[in-house]
Amino acid sequence: MVSAASILFEQDLSPFVNAVRSNIKVKLKQQQFDALVMLAFNIGAGANGFSGSSVVKLVNDPEVKTNYKNLEAAWKAWSKSQGKVMKGLENRRACEWSVYSQGIYKKW
């Protein structure tokens, strides 16, 4: 039996899952998909967030020119709130990056 909480969670997550599926054009490992969904959930799915990000561009084409030296730098750049670097966001990005790059799922 599926709980009401599980149904609500799936509904809440759906736009972010769809953002990854519609924006990422390369084959992903499950851990990479999971981490991209986490990132999209946290930065927003739209053009000012995940969909328009250098992360998406670099996942799809590691040779594309962006303001970042690599995917990890682009990913971890999402550590600011109101223009200020926040330790909690740095921790979150590092945790997501561990999932993406190493398949390590841990709390931040």
Backbone as JSON, one array per atom type, in Angstrom:
{
  "sequence": "MVSAASILFEQDLSPFVNAVRSNIKVKLKQQQFDALVMLAFNIGAGANGFSGSSVVKLVNDPEVKTNYKNLEAAWKAWSKSQGKVMKGLENRRACEWSVYSQGIYKKW",
  "N": [[0.84, -1.19, 0.0], [0.56, 2.17, -0.88], [1.56, 5.02, 0.8], [0.01, 8.15, 1.78], [1.89, 10.11, 2.16], [4.01, 9.21, 0.56], [2.87, 9.47, -1.97], [2.47, 12.26, -2.1], [5.15, 13.04, -1.95], [6.2, 11.99, -4.36], [4.7, 13.53, -6.15], [5.64, 16.11, -5.54], [8.3, 15.85, -6.26], [8.21, 15.33, -8.95], [8.33, 17.54, -10.97], [11.07, 18.07, -10.96], [12.36, 15.71, -11.53], [11.36, 15.48, -14.12], [12.59, 17.75, -15.22], [15.28, 16.99, -15.26], [15.13, 14.76, -16.94], [14.24, 15.99, -19.33], [16.2, 17.85, -19.96], [18.76, 16.75, -19.89], [20.77, 15.1, -22.12], [22.41, 12.94, -22.4], [23.41, 9.56, -21.58], [22.94, 8.48, -18.28], [24.31, 7.32, -15.17], [22.57, 5.74, -12.44], [23.18, 7.02, -9.98], [24.1, 9.49, -10.88], [21.84, 10.56, -12.12], [20.17, 10.71, -9.84], [21.58, 12.59, -8.26], [21.47, 14.86, -9.92], [18.72, 15.33, -9.91], [18.42, 15.98, -7.21], [19.92, 18.36, -7.17], [18.44, 19.95, -8.98], [16.03, 20.09, -7.55], [16.85, 21.64, -5.41], [17.84, 24.05, -6.52], [15.95, 24.92, -8.21], [13.92, 24.23, -11.07], [13.7, 25.66, -13.42], [14.64, 28.06, -16.06], [16.27, 29.95, -14.79], [17.49, 28.43, -12.99], [18.16, 25.08, -12.74], [17.61, 24.21, -15.49], [18.76, 26.2, -17.11], [21.38, 26.11, -16.42], [25.01, 25.98, -16.18], [25.78, 23.52, -15.34], [24.01, 21.7, -16.58], [24.73, 22.18, -19.24], [27.43, 21.3, -19.23], [27.22, 18.63, -18.43], [25.91, 17.57, -20.61], [27.75, 18.18, -22.62], [30.94, 17.92, -22.09], [32.99, 19.47, -23.15], [32.05, 21.98, -23.69], [32.15, 25.55, -23.59], [32.14, 27.39, -20.65], [31.72, 29.54, -17.78], [33.12, 28.15, -15.94], [35.73, 25.95, -14.84], [35.31, 23.23, -14.9], [32.86, 20.54, -14.54], [32.45, 19.98, -11.81], [33.17, 22.42, -10.57], [31.22, 24.12, -11.65], [28.94, 22.97, -10.57], [29.36, 23.26, -7.79], [29.29, 25.99, -7.61], [26.76, 26.84, -7.04], [26.29, 27.88, -4.39], [25.46, 30.09, -3.08], [23.35, 32.45, -1.4], [21.34, 35.15, -1.83], [23.57, 36.47, -2.85], [25.6, 35.83, -1.1], [27.99, 33.5, 0.04], [27.03, 30.51, 1.49], [27.55, 28.34, 4.17], [25.98, 26.06, 4.66], [24.87, 25.61, 2.12], [27.2, 25.11, 0.69], [27.93, 22.7, 1.9], [25.76, 21.09, 1.15], [25.99, 21.09, -1.68], [28.48, 19.78, -1.88], [27.82, 17.28, -0.88], [25.89, 16.43, -2.76], [27.58, 16.36, -4.99], [29.27, 14.28, -4.26], [27.5, 12.16, -4.45], [26.91, 12.26, -7.21], [29.49, 11.96, -8.45], [30.77, 9.82, -7.17], [28.94, 8.04, -6.18], [28.3, 8.07, -3.52], [26.13, 8.21, -0.98], [25.25, 10.28, 1.47], [24.53, 12.06, 4.53], [24.46, 15.64, 4.88]],
  "CA": [[0.0, 0.0, 0.0], [1.31, 3.42, -0.98], [1.09, 6.0, 1.77], [-0.29, 9.49, 1.29], [3.16, 10.85, 2.15], [4.75, 8.79, -0.64], [2.19, 10.07, -3.13], [2.81, 13.69, -2.09], [6.57, 13.15, -2.26], [6.33, 11.76, -5.8], [4.14, 14.71, -6.84], [6.55, 17.22, -5.31], [9.55, 15.57, -6.95], [7.95, 15.15, -10.38], [8.87, 18.58, -11.86], [12.52, 18.05, -10.95], [12.67, 14.51, -12.32], [11.08, 15.84, -15.51], [13.61, 18.71, -15.66], [16.49, 16.23, -15.59], [14.85, 13.95, -18.13], [14.07, 16.8, -20.54], [17.38, 18.69, -20.24], [19.99, 15.95, -20.02], [20.68, 14.35, -23.38], [23.36, 11.82, -22.38], [23.07, 8.46, -20.7], [23.41, 8.71, -16.92], [24.23, 6.28, -14.15], [21.5, 6.07, -11.5], [23.68, 7.99, -9.01], [24.18, 10.79, -11.53], [20.45, 11.01, -12.24], [19.71, 11.07, -8.49], [22.23, 13.84, -7.84], [20.93, 15.95, -10.74], [17.38, 15.61, -9.38], [18.62, 16.72, -5.95], [20.35, 19.72, -7.5], [17.28, 20.66, -9.55], [15.09, 20.34, -6.45], [17.38, 22.69, -4.54], [18.1, 25.34, -7.19], [14.81, 25.23, -9.08], [13.99, 23.5, -12.34], [13.54, 26.56, -14.56], [15.74, 28.66, -16.81], [17.17, 30.64, -13.86], [18.05, 27.39, -12.12], [18.73, 23.89, -13.36], [17.5, 24.13, -16.95], [19.66, 27.15, -17.75], [22.67, 26.1, -15.73], [26.23, 25.43, -16.76], [25.81, 22.09, -15.01], [23.33, 20.99, -17.67], [25.57, 22.29, -20.45], [28.64, 20.49, -19.08], [26.85, 17.2, -18.43], [25.6, 17.21, -22.0], [28.95, 18.33, -23.46], [32.05, 18.31, -21.21], [33.91, 20.38, -23.84], [31.41, 23.27, -23.91], [32.77, 26.67, -22.88], [31.33, 28.05, -19.63], [32.53, 30.34, -16.86], [33.69, 27.24, -14.95], [36.79, 25.1, -15.4], [34.81, 21.87, -15.06], [31.51, 20.29, -14.01], [32.44, 20.11, -10.35], [33.18, 23.85, -10.23], [29.9, 24.65, -12.0], [28.0, 22.42, -9.59], [29.59, 23.85, -6.46], [29.05, 27.43, -7.65], [25.42, 27.08, -6.51], [26.47, 27.89, -2.93], [25.16, 31.43, -2.58], [21.99, 32.92, -1.17], [21.36, 36.61, -1.83], [24.92, 36.9, -3.17], [26.56, 35.47, -0.06], [28.27, 32.07, 0.17], [26.45, 29.94, 2.71], [28.19, 27.08, 4.52], [25.01, 24.99, 4.47], [24.77, 25.32, 0.69], [28.45, 24.46, 0.31], [27.84, 21.32, 2.37], [24.76, 20.41, 0.31], [26.58, 20.86, -3.0], [29.53, 18.77, -1.74], [27.13, 16.01, -0.72], [25.34, 16.08, -4.08], [28.7, 16.03, -5.86], [29.71, 12.94, -3.87], [26.55, 11.22, -5.06], [27.11, 12.29, -8.67], [30.81, 11.53, -8.92], [31.28, 8.62, -6.52], [27.85, 7.17, -5.72], [28.28, 8.08, -2.05], [24.93, 8.85, -0.46], [25.42, 10.55, 2.9], [23.92, 13.31, 4.99], [25.39, 16.76, 4.99]],
  "C": [[0.88, 1.25, 0.0], [0.71, 4.43, -0.01], [0.81, 7.34, 1.12], [0.99, 10.32, 1.21], [3.98, 10.49, 0.92], [4.17, 9.4, -1.9], [2.54, 11.55, -3.23], [4.28, 13.9, -2.46], [6.8, 12.99, -3.76], [5.81, 12.96, -6.59], [5.07, 15.91, -6.71], [7.84, 17.07, -6.12], [9.4, 15.57, -8.47], [8.51, 16.25, -11.28], [10.4, 18.53, -11.98], [13.05, 16.81, -11.69], [12.48, 14.83, -13.8], [12.12, 16.82, -16.06], [14.9, 17.98, -16.05], [16.25, 15.44, -16.87], [14.78, 14.78, -19.41], [15.32, 17.6, -20.92], [18.67, 17.91, -20.46], [19.83, 15.0, -21.19], [21.63, 13.16, -23.44], [22.88, 10.76, -21.4], [23.71, 8.71, -19.33], [23.4, 7.41, -16.12], [23.12, 6.7, -13.19], [21.96, 7.13, -10.5], [23.75, 9.39, -9.61], [22.78, 11.38, -11.69], [19.95, 11.5, -10.88], [20.29, 12.42, -8.06], [21.71, 15.03, -8.63], [19.52, 16.31, -10.29], [17.49, 16.39, -8.07], [19.01, 18.17, -6.22], [19.18, 20.53, -8.05], [16.27, 21.01, -8.47], [15.55, 21.54, -5.62], [17.6, 24.03, -5.21], [16.94, 25.77, -8.08], [15.01, 24.62, -10.45], [14.07, 24.42, -13.55], [14.81, 27.12, -15.15], [16.72, 29.41, -15.91], [17.81, 29.69, -12.87], [18.65, 26.29, -12.96], [18.74, 23.94, -14.88], [18.47, 25.05, -17.68], [21.08, 27.11, -17.23], [23.83, 25.58, -16.57], [26.38, 23.95, -16.44], [25.19, 21.29, -16.14], [24.2, 21.02, -18.93], [26.77, 21.36, -20.38], [28.35, 19.0, -19.0], [26.63, 16.75, -19.86], [26.82, 17.27, -22.91], [30.11, 18.83, -22.59], [33.03, 19.3, -21.84], [33.32, 21.78, -24.05], [32.11, 24.35, -23.07], [31.75, 27.29, -21.92], [32.26, 28.92, -18.79], [33.28, 29.47, -15.85], [34.71, 26.32, -15.6], [36.34, 23.67, -15.63], [33.43, 21.73, -14.42], [31.46, 20.47, -12.5], [32.39, 21.58, -9.93], [31.82, 24.49, -10.53], [28.87, 24.21, -10.97], [28.12, 23.16, -8.25], [29.42, 25.36, -6.44], [27.67, 27.8, -7.1], [25.44, 27.06, -4.98], [26.14, 29.24, -2.31], [23.66, 31.64, -2.38], [22.08, 34.43, -1.02], [22.79, 37.13, -1.98], [25.99, 36.52, -2.17], [26.72, 33.95, 0.0], [27.76, 31.6, 1.52], [27.06, 28.56, 2.97], [27.24, 25.89, 4.3], [24.84, 24.6, 3.01], [26.05, 24.68, 0.17], [28.43, 22.98, 0.7], [26.88, 20.51, 1.49], [25.34, 20.1, -1.07], [27.66, 19.78, -2.95], [28.9, 17.37, -1.61], [26.55, 15.54, -2.05], [26.46, 15.66, -5.03], [29.24, 14.64, -5.54], [28.78, 11.87, -4.43], [26.82, 11.12, -6.55], [28.4, 11.6, -9.08], [31.28, 10.19, -8.35], [30.19, 7.63, -6.09], [27.78, 7.07, -4.21], [27.08, 8.89, -1.59], [25.12, 9.02, 1.04], [24.75, 11.87, 3.25], [24.96, 14.42, 4.96], [25.13, 17.36, 6.31]]
}
